[in-house]
Amino acid sequence: MNPQTLSAKMTLQTKNIFEDIKKLKAEKNAIILAHYYQEGDIQDVADYIGDSLGLSQQAAQTNADIIVFAGVHFMAETAKILCPDKKVLIPDLKAGCSLADSCPPLAFKKFKDEHPHHLVISYINCTAEIKALTDIVCTSSNAVQIVNSIPKDQPIIFAPDKNLGRYVNKVTGRNMLLWDGSCMVHEIFSAKKISLLKHTHPRALLIAHPECEEPVLDQAEFIGSTTALLNFVIKSEHQEFIVATETGILHEMAKRAPGKTLIPAPPENNCACNDCPHMKLNTLEKLYACLRDEKPEIIIEPSLIKQAEKSIKKMLEISAQLGL
């Protein structure tokens, strides 16, 4: 089969899957939520794409009977916690998160017990068990505002991402106690290679997610959540951007800001860009099979849901009060 015939066949297969997914969604009253870091085809077939805060808000508001969460496990868990009576599915049950894994519940409970007077604020990129040990959840979109809403004399534990916590400390002037966790995707960016890239592209602005390490953030012209990075590219008068976050966001950036040059920030390894291997476990074919067969399903004990939902709902309440 020649390349043109193969390409046409693949395009037809993708189109057919899109149509089949659309039919299944209507039949089952299902909704597909997808993170910006998913592959382009999944983003294109989703009913809503966004970052952790937006996806949490959509999950809380949906009238669908089935939620298919194209993201990683902790995100689908969050949807189940907010919608315990709905069936929540994930295309690949093995789609985990290095950041969530860096905060084991038993170790974190011991850490929390050693600091009984501290309020616990946890980044949403954590397991249901950590959310159950948390007073208020936050996202990279609202972390600064959530922390600023807490009285300055209240000591805080921030978990699990030390880089985001360090950034929030710097912006707010706080001295939160940080759990030593991190995201493998955002920690692997090379500050040296980025510096050379900026020299090669002097007109390009470096935009970075606050999960990146400090030497990368120190070079950035703009720091923000995934959605904030997207909106910055759309609204900016600049035409070139070096993007220091997972490369899945480039798909939506290219759609929403056509004609602008988007350069993925280089990691320490020999790859040209930085993909999350967990996010990329989900595929369009797996999403279709997941919706067709209604599995894998996210199952959480009701008692854990009850404990974990308090911290998420507190975040949503504060976000609504602050107009976020």
C-alpha positions as CSV (number, residue, x, y, z in Angstrom):
1,M,0.0,0.0,0.0
2,N,1.5,3.4,-1.0
3,P,1.7,6.2,1.5
4,Q,-1.1,8.2,0.0
5,T,-3.5,5.2,0.1
6,L,-2.5,4.5,3.7
7,S,-3.0,8.1,4.7
8,A,-6.5,8.1,3.1
9,K,-7.4,4.9,4.9
10,M,-6.3,6.2,8.3
11,T,-8.3,9.4,7.7
12,L,-11.4,7.4,6.9
13,Q,-10.9,5.2,10.0
14,T,-10.5,8.3,12.2
15,K,-13.6,9.8,10.6
16,N,-15.6,6.6,11.2
17,I,-14.5,6.4,14.9
18,F,-15.6,10.1,15.3
19,E,-19.0,9.3,13.9
20,D,-19.3,6.1,16.0
21,I,-18.3,8.0,19.2
22,K,-20.9,10.7,18.4
23,K,-23.6,8.0,18.0
24,L,-22.7,6.3,21.3
25,K,-22.7,9.6,23.2
26,A,-26.2,10.3,22.1
27,E,-27.4,6.7,22.8
28,K,-25.9,6.6,26.3
29,N,-26.3,10.3,27.3
30,A,-22.5,10.5,27.7
31,I,-20.1,13.4,27.8
32,I,-16.4,13.3,27.0
33,L,-14.1,15.6,29.0
34,A,-10.5,15.8,27.8
35,H,-7.4,17.5,29.2
36,Y,-5.3,19.8,27.0
37,Y,-2.5,17.2,27.2
38,Q,-4.4,14.5,25.3
39,E,-3.6,13.7,21.7
40,G,-5.2,16.0,19.1
41,D,-7.9,13.5,17.9
42,I,-9.2,13.1,21.4
43,Q,-9.3,16.8,22.0
44,D,-11.3,17.2,18.7
45,V,-13.9,14.6,19.7
46,A,-14.4,15.9,23.3
47,D,-17.4,17.9,24.4
48,Y,-15.1,20.0,26.7
49,I,-11.4,20.4,26.8
50,G,-9.6,22.3,29.6
51,D,-7.2,22.2,32.5
52,S,-7.9,20.6,35.9
53,L,-10.1,23.5,37.3
54,G,-12.2,23.7,34.2
55,L,-12.6,20.0,33.9
56,S,-13.6,19.8,37.6
57,Q,-16.2,22.5,37.1
58,Q,-17.6,20.7,34.1
59,A,-17.8,17.4,35.9
60,A,-19.7,19.0,38.8
61,Q,-22.3,20.7,36.4
62,T,-22.9,17.9,33.8
63,N,-26.3,16.3,33.4
64,A,-24.8,13.3,31.5
65,D,-25.3,9.8,32.9
66,I,-21.8,8.8,31.8
67,I,-18.6,10.8,32.0
68,V,-15.7,9.6,29.9
69,F,-12.6,11.3,31.3
70,A,-9.8,11.5,28.8
71,G,-7.0,12.3,31.1
72,V,-5.1,10.6,33.9
73,H,-6.4,8.6,36.8
74,F,-6.6,11.4,39.5
75,M,-8.7,13.5,37.1
76,A,-11.2,10.8,36.6
77,E,-11.3,10.2,40.3
78,T,-12.1,13.9,40.8
79,A,-15.0,13.6,38.5
80,K,-16.3,10.5,40.4
81,I,-15.9,12.3,43.7
82,L,-18.0,15.2,42.4
83,C,-20.5,13.0,40.7
84,P,-20.8,9.8,42.8
85,D,-24.1,8.7,41.2
86,K,-22.7,8.9,37.6
87,K,-20.7,6.3,35.8
88,V,-17.1,7.6,35.3
89,L,-14.9,5.9,32.7
90,I,-11.3,6.4,31.6
91,P,-9.9,5.1,28.3
92,D,-6.8,3.5,30.0
93,L,-6.9,2.6,33.7
94,K,-3.0,2.6,33.7
95,A,-2.9,6.4,32.8
96,G,-1.4,7.5,36.1
97,C,0.6,10.5,37.2
98,S,4.1,10.8,38.4
99,L,3.2,13.7,40.6
100,A,0.3,11.9,42.3
101,D,2.6,8.9,42.8
102,S,5.2,11.1,44.5
103,C,2.8,11.6,47.5
104,P,2.0,8.2,49.1
105,P,-1.0,8.6,51.5
106,L,0.6,6.9,54.5
107,A,3.7,9.0,54.3
108,F,1.8,12.1,53.8
109,K,-0.6,11.4,56.8
110,K,2.5,11.0,59.0
111,F,3.9,14.3,57.7
112,K,0.6,16.0,58.3
113,D,0.3,14.6,61.9
114,E,3.8,16.0,62.6
115,H,2.4,19.5,61.9
116,P,-1.1,19.5,63.5
117,H,-1.6,23.3,63.4
118,H,-1.0,23.5,59.6
119,L,-3.8,23.9,57.1
120,V,-3.4,21.5,54.2
121,I,-3.7,22.8,50.6
122,S,-3.2,20.2,48.0
123,Y,-2.7,20.6,44.3
124,I,-5.5,18.7,42.5
125,N,-2.9,16.5,40.9
126,C,-3.1,14.0,43.7
127,T,-5.0,10.8,44.6
128,A,-8.4,10.6,46.3
129,E,-6.7,9.5,49.5
130,I,-4.6,12.7,49.6
131,K,-7.6,14.8,48.9
132,A,-9.3,13.2,51.9
133,L,-6.4,14.4,54.0
134,T,-6.6,17.9,52.6
135,D,-8.5,21.0,53.7
136,I,-8.6,22.8,50.4
137,V,-7.7,21.6,46.9
138,C,-6.3,24.0,44.4
139,T,-5.2,24.0,40.7
140,S,-2.4,25.8,39.0
141,S,-5.1,28.3,37.8
142,N,-6.2,29.3,41.3
143,A,-3.4,28.3,43.6
144,V,-2.2,31.9,44.3
145,Q,-5.7,33.1,44.9
146,I,-6.6,30.2,47.2
147,V,-3.5,30.8,49.3
148,N,-4.1,34.5,49.4
149,S,-7.6,33.8,50.7
150,I,-6.1,32.2,53.9
151,P,-5.1,34.5,56.8
152,K,-1.4,35.2,56.7
153,D,-0.8,33.9,60.3
154,Q,-2.2,30.5,59.4
155,P,0.6,28.0,58.7
156,I,0.1,25.9,55.6
157,I,1.3,22.6,54.2
158,F,1.3,22.6,50.4
159,A,1.4,19.3,48.6
160,P,2.4,17.5,46.4
161,D,4.2,19.7,43.9
162,K,7.2,21.5,45.4
163,N,7.8,23.6,42.3
164,L,4.3,25.0,42.2
165,G,4.5,25.5,45.9
166,R,7.8,27.3,45.6
167,Y,6.3,29.5,42.9
168,V,3.2,30.3,45.0
169,N,5.4,31.1,48.0
170,K,7.4,33.6,45.8
171,V,4.3,35.3,44.5
172,T,2.3,35.5,47.7
173,G,5.2,36.1,50.1
174,R,4.2,33.1,52.2
175,N,6.5,30.4,53.7
176,M,4.4,27.3,53.2
177,L,5.8,23.9,54.2
178,L,6.3,22.0,50.9
179,W,5.9,18.3,50.3
180,D,8.8,17.0,48.2
181,G,6.9,16.0,45.1
182,S,7.2,16.9,41.4
183,C,6.0,16.2,37.8
184,M,8.4,14.2,35.6
185,V,7.3,16.2,32.5
186,H,7.9,19.6,34.0
187,E,11.0,18.8,35.9
188,I,12.9,17.5,32.8
189,F,13.0,20.8,30.9
190,S,16.5,21.9,30.3
191,A,17.2,25.5,31.4
192,K,20.4,25.5,29.4
193,K,18.8,24.3,26.2
194,I,16.0,26.8,26.7
195,S,18.5,29.6,27.1
196,L,20.2,28.5,23.8
197,L,16.8,28.3,22.1
198,K,15.9,31.8,23.2
199,H,19.2,33.0,21.7
200,T,18.4,31.3,18.4
201,H,14.8,32.8,18.5
202,P,15.3,36.2,20.0
203,R,11.7,37.3,19.2
204,A,10.2,34.3,20.9
205,L,8.7,34.6,24.4
206,L,9.2,31.8,26.9
207,I,5.9,30.8,28.5
208,A,6.0,28.2,31.3
209,H,3.8,26.2,33.6
210,P,4.5,26.8,37.3
211,E,5.3,23.1,37.8
212,C,8.6,23.8,36.0
213,E,11.7,24.1,38.1
214,E,12.9,27.6,39.2
215,P,15.8,28.0,36.7
216,V,13.2,27.6,33.9
217,L,10.7,29.9,35.5
218,D,13.4,32.5,36.0
219,Q,13.8,32.8,32.2
220,A,10.0,32.9,31.5
221,E,8.3,36.1,30.2
222,F,4.9,34.6,31.3
223,I,4.1,31.9,33.9
224,G,0.6,30.4,34.2
225,S,-1.7,27.4,34.1
226,T,-2.3,25.5,30.9
227,T,-5.4,27.6,30.2
228,A,-3.5,30.8,31.1
229,L,-0.7,29.9,28.7
230,L,-3.3,29.2,25.9
231,N,-5.0,32.5,26.5
232,F,-1.7,34.4,26.6
233,V,-0.8,33.0,23.1
234,I,-4.2,33.9,21.7
235,K,-4.2,37.5,23.0
236,S,-0.5,38.4,22.7
237,E,0.7,40.6,19.9
238,H,3.9,38.5,19.7
239,Q,4.1,35.9,17.0
240,E,6.7,33.4,18.4
241,F,6.5,31.4,21.7
242,I,8.7,28.8,23.4
243,V,6.2,26.7,25.3
244,A,7.4,24.9,28.5
245,T,4.7,22.5,29.3
246,E,3.4,19.2,28.0
247,T,3.2,19.3,24.2
248,G,-0.5,18.4,24.0
249,I,-1.5,22.0,24.5
250,L,0.2,23.0,21.2
251,H,-2.8,21.4,19.3
252,E,-5.3,23.8,20.8
253,M,-2.9,26.7,20.6
254,A,-2.4,26.1,16.9
255,K,-6.2,26.0,16.4
256,R,-6.9,29.1,18.4
257,A,-3.9,31.1,17.3
258,P,-3.3,30.2,13.7
259,G,-0.2,31.6,12.1
260,K,1.8,31.9,15.3
261,T,5.0,30.0,15.7
262,L,4.9,27.5,18.6
263,I,8.2,26.0,19.7
264,P,8.1,23.1,22.3
265,A,10.7,23.7,25.1
266,P,13.4,21.0,25.0
267,P,13.9,18.5,27.8
268,E,17.3,17.3,29.2
269,N,17.1,14.1,27.1
270,N,17.6,13.9,23.3
271,C,13.9,14.3,22.4
272,A,12.8,17.4,20.6
273,C,9.7,17.9,22.9
274,N,8.3,16.7,26.1
275,D,5.3,14.3,26.2
276,C,3.6,12.8,29.3
277,P,3.8,9.0,28.8
278,H,0.8,8.6,31.1
279,M,-1.5,11.1,29.2
280,K,-0.5,9.5,25.9
281,L,-1.7,6.0,27.0
282,N,-5.2,7.2,26.1
283,T,-5.9,6.9,22.3
284,L,-9.0,7.5,20.2
285,E,-9.5,3.8,19.7
286,K,-9.4,3.2,23.5
287,L,-11.8,6.0,24.0
288,Y,-14.3,4.5,21.6
289,A,-14.0,1.0,23.2
290,C,-14.3,2.5,26.6
291,L,-17.6,4.2,25.7
292,R,-18.9,1.2,23.8
293,D,-18.1,-1.3,26.6
294,E,-18.6,1.2,29.5
295,K,-15.3,0.2,31.1
296,P,-12.7,0.7,32.6
297,E,-14.9,2.3,35.3
298,I,-13.6,4.4,38.2
299,I,-14.7,2.8,41.5
300,I,-14.2,4.6,44.8
301,E,-15.4,3.6,48.2
302,P,-18.4,5.9,49.3
303,S,-16.6,6.7,52.6
304,L,-13.5,7.9,50.7
305,I,-15.7,10.0,48.3
306,K,-17.4,11.7,51.3
307,Q,-14.0,12.5,52.9
308,A,-12.4,13.7,49.6
309,E,-15.3,15.8,48.2
310,K,-15.0,18.4,51.1
311,S,-11.7,19.7,49.9
312,I,-12.7,19.9,46.2
313,K,-16.0,21.6,47.0
314,K,-14.2,24.1,49.2
315,M,-12.0,25.0,46.2
316,L,-15.0,25.3,43.9
317,E,-16.7,27.5,46.6
318,I,-13.7,29.8,47.0
319,S,-13.2,29.9,43.2
320,A,-16.8,31.0,42.7
321,Q,-16.5,33.6,45.4
322,L,-13.4,35.0,43.7
323,G,-15.0,34.8,40.2
324,L,-12.4,32.4,38.9
